[in-house]
Amino acid sequence: MTSPSDHSGLRVLIVAENASRRYGGEAALPMQFYEHLRRRGIATWLFTHARVRSEFEGSDVADQVLYVEDWQLHRLLWRLGRRLPARIEYLTTGYLSRLLTQANQRRQTRRLVKELAIDVVHQPIPVSPKEPSLLYDLGAPVVIGPLNGGMDFPAAFRSGDSFFTRFLLRAMRWLSHGLNALAPGKRKAAIILVANERTRVALPSGHSRCVETMVENGVDLHLWQPRSPTQPSHAASHTRYVFMGRLVDVKRVDILLDAFSKACRQQAMSLLVIGDGPLLAQLKRHAEALGILASDGETESKVYFAGWMSQVDAAERLQAQDCLVLPSVRECGGAVVLEAMAAGLPVIAVHWGGPADYLDASCGILIPPEGPGFVAHEMTQALICLARDPALRRRLGEQGRAKVEREFDWEKKIDHLLTIYARAVEQTTAHQPS
């Protein structure tokens, strides 16, 4: 094993069910860790599910990606889950499927630790503090996280979950204490990383005594950059708003469409929606009913659905926009907020979860989650306010970029992570019999 103080000699295995930018959300985190560690010259392998194989094919980091395949039971659970509402599927058949994948990965990880002389195993997802971990007794210390969760809908949005879903969620949280005793990965972890205090409080009883804080998301400042002064800017005929994210119910893009349809009657503006998801067709119908659907490209007083984009394309597109809007009401992380701030854009978001951790009045507008009608009204006013005041947009954007550089740079995060890896190795070495 490497010396704990010698970062360059570390050999790291990242284990995650999904590692994918296309999936977005927490699935993007293992990709970020893997790629940034590789750039640092750290010997790093990624062990993930075969369903994401196509995303790595042909890339310059595919050589050290390993895959776990489905068992027959996975396919049965997938067929059953397709018939359930998304949230219930996640808490039932999806939950069991994730545990099965971890069981399969654990068996193979123990072999990989020996074959590859791994110093540290890192399990970055699932980010839920309640879900048990089966990665323990692997022959190398395990670092888990950063975890981020323990969050519900705001009180005024609790109807976002059905009564049965809320009951199921409470039951699963109660059962999690027993499940984490049976699957003691979080108890045996060398170090658990949590994104914030609410996640620390949500950890199951009997977890590892070594818990540290690390922000879940970070920003690649080389990719997400403000528009250069030498770049040609778009015509200032109207203000360009943008939403980025998966089109699912918790993002509440319907509220944004309602707010935009009213705001665009008072100020010249357009709305670009970057992302895909199960609600795409429904949201297009809603925009068409409001009379704001653009059929081809960004148009004043219209919303244009551009579909999914790669990070490179999204970063380039963001440089032509004036402000990001994120109406999500259950956003534990919210990496898009940090990406927009890094691009020098102000952000309008709901004051809940991750966005509330990142934003303040110096770089954006936060709207209290007092119900759909209230949020729609306040968002309308925020859209109008920023459309009328280019100087305010510019000031908020500049301060957002400065904040990201200070607090959320991926390079600084990797520096911190490497010290955590080294400490995990040191702790394990200290407890080994001489």
C-alpha positions in Angstrom: 0.0 0.0 0.0 1.1 3.6 -0.6 2.3 5.9 2.0 -0.7 8.0 3.3 1.2 11.2 2.7 2.0 10.3 -0.9 -1.1 11.3 -2.9 0.5 10.5 -6.3 0.9 6.8 -5.2 -2.7 6.3 -4.2 -4.7 3.7 -6.0 -8.5 4.4 -5.9 -11.5 2.4 -6.9 -14.8 4.3 -7.3 -17.8 2.1 -6.9 -21.2 3.4 -8.1 -24.3 1.9 -9.6 -24.6 4.7 -12.2 -21.9 7.0 -13.6 -23.5 9.1 -16.3 -23.8 12.7 -17.3 -26.8 11.8 -19.5 -28.7 10.5 -16.5 -27.7 13.7 -14.6 -28.3 14.2 -10.9 -26.3 12.1 -8.6 -25.2 9.8 -11.4 -22.9 12.6 -12.7 -20.9 12.7 -9.4 -18.9 9.4 -9.9 -17.9 10.6 -13.4 -16.6 13.9 -12.0 -14.6 12.2 -9.3 -13.2 9.6 -11.8 -12.2 12.2 -14.4 -10.7 14.7 -12.0 -8.6 12.1 -10.2 -7.4 10.8 -13.5 -6.3 14.3 -14.6 -4.3 14.6 -11.4 -2.4 11.4 -12.3 -4.0 9.4 -9.6 -4.4 5.7 -10.5 -8.2 5.4 -10.5 -10.7 2.8 -11.6 -14.5 3.2 -11.9 -16.7 0.2 -11.2 -20.2 0.9 -12.5 -23.3 -0.6 -14.2 -23.1 -1.9 -17.7 -26.1 0.2 -18.7 -23.8 3.2 -19.0 -21.2 1.4 -21.1 -22.1 3.3 -24.3 -21.3 6.7 -22.6 -17.7 5.7 -22.1 -17.0 3.9 -25.5 -14.4 5.8 -27.4 -13.6 8.2 -24.6 -10.0 8.8 -23.4 -10.9 7.6 -19.9 -12.7 4.3 -20.8 -9.6 2.2 -20.2 -10.1 1.9 -16.5 -13.9 1.6 -16.3 -15.2 -1.8 -15.1 -18.8 -3.0 -15.4 -21.2 -5.0 -13.3 -24.0 -6.8 -15.2 -27.7 -7.4 -14.1 -28.9 -10.6 -12.5 -32.2 -12.1 -13.7 -33.9 -10.7 -10.6 -32.8 -7.1 -11.7 -34.7 -7.6 -14.9 -37.8 -8.8 -13.0 -37.7 -5.8 -10.7 -37.3 -3.5 -13.6 -40.4 -4.9 -15.3 -42.4 -4.6 -12.1 -41.2 -1.0 -11.5 -42.2 0.2 -15.0 -45.8 -0.1 -13.8 -45.4 2.0 -10.7 -45.3 5.8 -10.3 -41.7 7.0 -10.4 -41.4 7.9 -6.7 -43.0 4.6 -5.5 -40.8 2.7 -7.9 -37.7 4.4 -6.5 -38.7 3.4 -3.0 -39.6 -0.2 -3.7 -38.4 -2.1 -6.7 -35.7 0.5 -7.4 -34.5 0.3 -3.8 -34.2 -3.5 -4.0 -32.5 -3.3 -7.4 -29.9 -0.9 -6.0 -29.2 -3.3 -3.1 -28.8 -6.2 -5.5 -26.3 -4.3 -7.6 -24.3 -3.4 -4.5 -24.3 -7.1 -3.4 -23.0 -8.0 -6.8 -20.4 -5.2 -6.7 -19.3 -6.1 -3.2 -18.4 -9.6 -4.3 -16.4 -8.4 -7.2 -14.9 -5.4 -5.4 -13.2 -7.6 -2.9 -11.4 -9.4 -5.8 -10.5 -6.1 -7.5 -9.0 -4.6 -4.3 -6.5 -7.5 -4.3 -5.9 -7.6 -8.1 -5.4 -3.9 -8.5 -3.7 -3.3 -5.1 -6.4 -0.7 -4.2 -5.7 1.7 -1.3 -9.1 3.3 -1.0 -12.6 2.4 -2.2 -14.9 5.4 -2.7 -18.7 5.0 -2.8 -20.1 8.5 -3.9 -23.7 7.3 -4.5 -26.5 6.8 -3.6 -26.3 10.2 -1.9 -29.2 9.3 0.4 -28.0 9.2 4.0 -30.6 6.5 4.8 -29.8 3.9 2.2 -27.6 1.1 3.5 -24.2 0.3 2.0 -23.0 -3.2 1.3 -19.4 -2.0 0.7 -17.6 -3.2 3.8 -14.8 -5.6 4.7 -13.3 -5.2 1.3 -9.6 -5.3 2.2 -9.3 -1.5 1.8 -10.8 1.4 3.7 -14.1 2.8 2.3 -15.0 6.4 2.0 -18.8 7.1 1.5 -20.2 10.3 0.1 -20.6 13.2 0.0 -24.2 12.3 1.1 -27.0 14.8 0.7 -30.5 14.2 1.7 -32.9 14.1 4.7 -35.1 16.5 2.8 -38.9 16.5 2.1 -41.1 18.7 0.0 -41.8 22.1 1.5 -45.0 22.1 3.6 -46.9 23.9 0.9 -45.9 21.3 -1.7 -46.5 18.2 0.3 -49.3 17.2 -2.1 -46.4 16.5 -4.6 -46.4 13.0 -3.0 -49.5 10.9 -2.5 -50.6 9.8 0.9 -49.3 6.3 0.1 -45.9 7.7 -1.0 -45.6 9.8 2.2 -46.5 6.7 4.3 -44.0 4.6 2.3 -41.3 7.1 2.7 -41.8 7.4 6.5 -41.8 3.6 6.7 -38.6 3.2 4.7 -36.8 5.9 6.9 -37.9 4.0 10.0 -36.8 0.7 8.6 -33.5 2.2 7.4 -32.0 1.9 11.0 -32.5 -1.9 10.9 -31.4 -2.2 7.3 -28.2 -0.3 8.1 -27.5 -2.7 10.9 -27.9 -5.7 8.6 -25.8 -4.0 5.9 -23.2 -2.2 8.0 -21.3 -0.3 5.3 -22.0 3.1 6.9 -21.0 1.8 10.4 -17.8 0.3 9.1 -16.8 3.1 6.7 -13.5 4.7 7.4 -15.0 8.2 6.7 -18.5 9.4 5.8 -18.8 12.7 4.0 -22.0 14.8 4.3 -22.9 17.9 2.3 -24.6 19.7 5.2 -25.9 19.5 8.7 -29.4 18.3 7.8 -27.7 15.3 6.1 -25.6 14.6 9.2 -28.7 14.6 11.3 -30.4 12.2 8.9 -27.7 9.5 9.1 -28.9 6.2 10.5 -28.0 5.3 14.1 -24.7 3.4 14.6 -22.9 5.1 11.7 -19.2 5.6 11.5 -17.8 7.9 14.1 -15.7 9.7 11.5 -18.1 12.1 9.7 -16.8 15.2 7.8 -18.5 17.9 5.8 -17.9 18.2 2.0 -20.2 20.0 -0.4 -21.8 17.5 -2.7 -21.4 19.4 -6.0 -18.6 21.3 -7.5 -17.8 23.2 -10.7 -15.2 22.6 -13.4 -14.2 26.2 -13.8 -12.3 25.4 -17.0 -15.6 24.3 -18.7 -18.2 26.6 -17.1 -17.0 30.1 -17.9 -18.5 33.5 -18.4 -18.8 34.9 -21.9 -15.4 36.5 -22.8 -15.4 40.2 -23.4 -14.1 39.4 -26.9 -17.0 37.1 -27.7 -19.8 38.6 -29.7 -22.8 39.1 -27.5 -26.4 38.4 -28.6 -28.6 41.3 -29.7 -30.0 43.1 -26.6 -33.5 43.0 -28.0 -34.7 40.8 -25.1 -33.6 39.1 -21.9 -32.7 35.4 -22.3 -33.8 33.0 -19.5 -32.7 29.4 -19.3 -33.7 26.3 -17.4 -31.4 23.3 -17.3 -32.4 19.9 -15.8 -34.3 16.7 -16.1 -37.9 17.2 -16.9 -39.5 15.5 -13.9 -42.3 16.6 -11.6 -40.2 17.9 -8.7 -38.5 20.5 -11.0 -41.9 22.2 -11.4 -41.2 23.6 -14.9 -45.0 24.0 -15.2 -44.7 26.9 -12.6 -41.9 28.5 -14.6 -44.0 28.3 -17.8 -47.0 30.0 -16.0 -44.7 32.7 -14.6 -43.0 33.3 -18.0 -46.3 33.5 -19.9 -47.3 36.5 -17.7 -43.9 38.1 -17.5 -43.2 38.1 -21.2 -46.3 40.3 -21.7 -44.7 43.0 -19.7 -41.0 42.7 -20.7 -39.2 41.4 -23.8 -37.8 38.0 -22.9 -37.4 34.4 -24.1 -37.0 31.1 -22.3 -34.7 28.2 -23.3 -35.3 24.7 -21.7 -32.3 22.5 -21.8 -33.0 18.9 -20.8 -35.2 15.8 -21.4 -37.4 13.6 -19.3 -40.8 12.0 -19.0 -42.7 15.3 -18.8 -41.3 16.7 -22.0 -44.5 16.1 -24.1 -46.8 17.3 -21.3 -44.8 20.5 -20.8 -44.8 21.3 -24.5 -48.6 20.9 -24.5 -48.8 23.2 -21.5 -46.6 25.8 -23.2 -48.7 25.5 -26.4 -51.9 26.0 -24.4 -50.4 29.2 -22.9 -49.5 30.4 -26.4 -45.8 30.5 -25.7 -44.3 27.5 -27.5 -41.6 28.2 -30.0 -41.4 25.7 -32.9 -37.9 26.5 -34.1 -35.2 28.1 -32.0 -35.2 30.9 -29.3 -37.8 33.5 -30.0 -39.0 36.5 -28.1 -42.0 35.8 -25.8 -41.7 32.1 -26.5 -40.2 29.0 -24.8 -38.0 26.7 -26.8 -37.4 23.1 -25.7 -33.9 22.3 -26.9 -33.6 18.8 -25.5 -30.7 17.1 -23.8 -27.2 18.6 -24.4 -23.7 17.4 -23.5 -21.9 19.4 -20.8 -19.7 21.0 -23.4 -22.7 22.1 -25.5 -24.7 23.3 -22.5 -21.7 25.3 -21.2 -21.4 27.0 -24.6 -25.1 27.7 -24.8 -25.2 29.1 -21.3 -22.8 31.8 -22.3 -25.5 33.3 -24.6 -28.1 33.5 -21.8 -28.8 36.2 -19.2 -30.2 34.3 -16.2 -30.9 30.7 -15.0 -34.3 29.9 -13.5 -34.7 26.7 -11.3 -38.2 26.3 -9.9 -37.5 22.9 -8.3 -39.1 22.2 -4.9 -37.0 19.2 -3.9 -33.5 19.8 -5.0 -31.0 18.2 -2.6 -28.0 19.3 -4.7 -28.6 21.6 -7.7 -25.4 21.5 -9.6 -26.9 23.6 -12.4 -27.1 26.5 -10.0 -23.3 26.4 -9.5 -22.8 25.9 -13.2 -24.8 29.0 -14.0 -23.0 31.0 -11.3 -19.7 29.9 -12.8 -20.9 31.1 -16.2 -21.5 34.5 -14.6 -25.3 34.3 -14.6 -27.7 35.3 -11.8 -30.1 32.6 -10.6 -33.7 32.7 -9.7 -34.6 29.6 -7.6 -36.9 28.3 -4.8 -35.5 28.9 -1.3 -35.3 25.2 -0.4 -32.6 22.5 -0.4 -29.4 22.8 -2.4 -30.1 26.1 -4.1 -30.7 27.7 -0.7 -27.2 26.4 0.3 -25.5 28.0 -2.7 -27.4 31.2 -3.3 -27.9 34.4 -1.4 -29.0 37.9 -2.3 -25.5 38.8 -3.6 -25.9 36.4 -6.6 -29.5 35.6 -7.1 -33.2 35.7 -6.1 -34.6 33.1 -3.8 -38.4 32.6 -3.6 -40.0 31.2 -0.5 -41.8 27.9 -1.2 -45.2 29.1 -0.1 -47.2 27.2 -2.6 -47.5 26.9 -6.4 -49.5 30.1 -6.8 -47.2 32.2 -4.6 -44.0 30.9 -6.3 -45.5 31.5 -9.8 -46.4 35.1 -8.8 -43.0 35.8 -7.2 -41.2 34.2 -10.1 -43.1 36.4 -12.5 -42.0 39.5 -10.6 -38.4 38.2 -10.5 -38.3 37.6 -14.3 -39.6 41.2 -14.9 -37.2 42.7 -12.4 -34.1 41.2 -13.9 -35.3 41.8 -17.5 -35.6 45.5 -16.6 -32.2 45.8 -15.0 -29.2 44.6 -17.0 -26.8 46.2 -14.5 -28.3 44.2 -11.7 -28.0 41.0 -13.7 -24.4 41.8 -14.4 -23.6 42.5 -10.8 -25.3 39.4 -9.5 -23.5 37.3 -12.1 -20.1 38.6 -11.3 -20.6 38.0 -7.6 -21.9 34.5 -8.3 -18.8 33.7 -10.3 -16.6 35.0 -7.5 -18.4 32.9 -4.9 -18.0 29.7 -7.0 -14.3 30.3 -7.4 -14.0 30.7 -3.6 -16.1 27.8 -2.5 -17.1 25.3 -5.2 -14.1 24.8 -7.5 -13.7 21.1 -8.3 -9.9 21.4 -8.1 -10.2 22.5 -4.5 -12.6 19.8 -3.8 -10.2 17.2 -5.2 -7.5 18.6 -3.0 -9.7 18.1 0.0 -10.7 14.6 -1.1 -7.1 13.5 -1.5 -6.4 14.4 2.1 -9.4 12.4 3.1 -8.3 9.4 1.2 -4.8 9.7 2.8 -6.3 9.9 6.2 -8.5 6.8 5.6 -5.4 4.9 4.6 -3.6 6.2 7.6 -6.4 5.2 10.0 -6.6 1.7 8.5 -2.8 1.2 8.7 -2.7 2.4 12.3 -5.3 -0.3 13.3 -3.6 -3.1 11.5 -1.7 -5.5 13.8 2.0 -5.0 13.7 
